Amino acid sequence: MVKKSWKYALALVCAATLACNSGKAPAEAAMKLAEEAVNGAKAEAETLVPDDFKSLSDDLNVAKDAMAKGDYKAALASASSIQQKANDVLAKAKAKKDELTKTWTDLSDSVPKMVDAIKSRVDILSQAKKLPAGMDAAKLTAAKDGLASATTAWGEAQEAFKAGKWTDAIAKATSVKDKATEVMASLGMNAGGAAPAPAK
């Protein structure tokens, strides 16, 4: 009788163990896919949509915690939702990248032209025997300093863009454009770069 009771108890333990572990394999498989999805989204999403990527990473940590505690049902559910969320985050990152690319393209087309126009105007004024009305040596010096600053900042913006720091690159480029616009106004130039000829 004792032997039968022992066997029965052992059977119950084995059954309970199997029941607990029955969802482990699917959960592990889902976790693997979830981690791959998060890692796959990291390259672009972490930079372009950092808040969304952080939320995705936090969800993965929650799923890992459930897995570690043996709550395979919760881990499986979390891991499955992470895969879809990773796709959504990637789509959002792509849309952001397209938006930033357009903005950068516009800036990289207009800013160099503005800087070149300022340089041309500064060179002409520097060689003029007499400065035009409304322009004096102090303003010309300030324009030269502004040109040097804009040129340096534009180089930094290009380097940031090459390094994949899209937001930083656009922020710098926008700042250069604002500074160039200010310098052009001080030189009496319009948005197209035209300016009155200096006095002879």
C-alpha positions in Angstrom: 0.0 0.0 0.0 2.8 2.4 0.9 4.6 1.5 -2.3 1.5 2.2 -4.3 1.0 5.6 -2.5 4.6 6.5 -3.3 4.1 5.7 -7.0 0.9 7.7 -7.1 2.6 10.7 -5.5 5.5 10.5 -7.9 3.0 10.3 -10.8 1.3 13.5 -9.6 4.7 15.3 -9.3 5.6 14.2 -12.9 2.2 15.3 -14.2 2.5 18.7 -12.5 6.0 19.1 -13.9 4.9 18.4 -17.4 2.0 20.7 -17.0 4.3 23.5 -15.9 6.8 22.9 -18.7 4.3 22.3 -21.4 4.4 25.9 -22.6 8.2 26.3 -22.2 9.2 25.3 -25.7 6.8 27.6 -27.5 7.7 30.4 -25.1 11.4 29.9 -25.8 10.8 29.9 -29.5 8.7 33.1 -29.4 11.3 34.8 -27.1 14.0 34.0 -29.6 12.0 35.6 -32.4 11.2 38.5 -30.2 14.8 39.2 -29.4 15.7 38.9 -33.1 13.0 41.4 -34.0 14.2 43.9 -31.4 17.8 43.5 -32.5 16.8 43.9 -36.1 15.0 47.1 -35.4 17.7 48.6 -33.2 20.0 49.9 -35.9 17.6 52.5 -37.2 14.8 52.7 -34.6 17.2 53.5 -31.7 18.3 56.6 -33.4 15.3 57.7 -35.4 12.5 56.9 -32.9 14.3 56.4 -29.6 11.2 56.6 -27.4 9.4 53.9 -29.4 12.5 51.7 -29.3 12.9 52.1 -25.6 9.3 51.0 -25.1 10.0 48.0 -27.3 13.1 47.1 -25.3 11.2 47.5 -22.0 8.5 45.1 -23.3 11.3 42.6 -24.1 12.7 42.9 -20.6 9.2 42.2 -19.2 8.9 39.1 -21.3 12.4 37.9 -20.2 11.4 38.4 -16.6 8.2 36.4 -17.0 10.3 33.6 -18.7 12.8 33.6 -15.9 10.0 33.2 -13.4 8.6 30.3 -15.3 5.4 32.1 -16.3 5.6 30.7 -19.9 2.1 31.7 -20.8 2.8 35.4 -20.0 6.2 35.2 -21.7 4.7 33.7 -24.8 2.0 36.4 -25.0 4.5 39.2 -24.5 7.0 37.8 -27.0 4.3 37.4 -29.6 3.1 41.0 -29.2 6.7 42.2 -29.3 7.2 40.8 -32.8 4.3 42.8 -34.2 5.4 45.9 -32.2 8.9 45.7 -33.6 7.4 45.7 -37.1 5.4 48.8 -36.2 8.4 50.6 -34.7 10.5 49.8 -37.9 7.7 51.2 -40.1 7.7 54.3 -38.0 11.4 54.6 -38.2 11.3 54.3 -42.0 8.7 57.0 -42.2 10.9 59.2 -40.0 13.9 58.5 -42.1 12.0 59.4 -45.3 10.9 62.7 -43.7 14.5 63.5 -42.5 15.9 62.5 -45.9 13.7 65.0 -47.6 14.5 67.7 -45.1 18.2 67.1 -45.5 18.0 67.0 -49.3 16.3 70.4 -49.2 18.9 71.9 -46.9 21.9 70.4 -48.7 20.5 72.0 -51.9 19.9 75.5 -50.5 22.5 76.0 -47.7 25.6 75.7 -49.9 24.1 78.1 -52.5 23.5 80.6 -49.7 27.0 80.3 -48.3 28.5 80.6 -51.8 26.4 83.7 -52.5 27.6 85.3 -49.2 31.2 84.5 -50.0 30.9 86.0 -53.4 29.3 89.2 -52.0 31.9 89.5 -49.2 34.7 89.1 -51.8 33.2 91.9 -53.9 32.8 94.2 -51.0 36.2 93.5 -49.7 37.7 94.6 -53.0 35.5 97.6 -53.4 37.1 101.1 -53.1 34.0 102.4 -51.4 31.3 100.5 -49.6 27.7 101.0 -50.6 25.2 103.0 -48.6 24.2 101.2 -45.4 27.4 99.1 -45.3 30.5 99.9 -43.2 33.7 98.1 -42.2 32.2 96.8 -39.0 29.2 95.2 -40.8 31.5 93.7 -43.4 33.7 92.2 -40.7 30.7 90.8 -38.9 29.6 89.3 -42.3 33.0 87.7 -42.7 32.8 86.2 -39.2 29.3 84.9 -39.9 30.5 83.4 -43.2 33.3 81.6 -41.4 31.0 80.3 -38.7 28.4 79.1 -41.2 31.1 77.3 -43.3 32.4 75.5 -40.2 28.9 74.6 -39.0 27.9 73.3 -42.4 31.0 71.0 -42.4 29.9 69.7 -39.0 26.4 69.1 -40.2 27.7 67.0 -43.1 29.9 65.0 -40.8 26.9 64.3 -38.5 24.9 63.2 -41.5 27.6 60.8 -42.7 27.8 59.4 -39.2 24.0 58.6 -39.2 23.2 61.3 -36.7 20.2 62.6 -38.8 18.5 64.8 -36.2 21.8 66.4 -35.1 22.8 67.0 -38.8 19.5 68.7 -39.6 19.6 70.8 -36.5 23.0 72.1 -37.4 22.1 72.6 -41.0 18.9 74.5 -40.1 21.1 76.7 -37.8 23.4 77.4 -40.6 20.5 78.4 -42.9 19.2 80.8 -40.2 22.7 82.3 -39.8 23.2 82.6 -43.5 19.8 84.3 -43.9 20.8 86.8 -41.2 24.2 87.5 -42.9 22.5 87.9 -46.3 20.1 90.5 -44.8 23.0 92.4 -43.3 24.7 92.5 -46.7 21.5 93.8 -48.3 21.0 90.5 -50.2 17.7 89.0 -51.0 16.8 85.3 -50.6 18.0 84.5 -54.0 21.4 85.9 -53.3 21.1 89.1 -55.4 22.6 92.3 -54.0 23.1 95.8 -55.3 26.5 96.5 -56.8 29.0 98.3 -54.6 29.8 101.9 -55.2 32.8 102.5 -57.5 
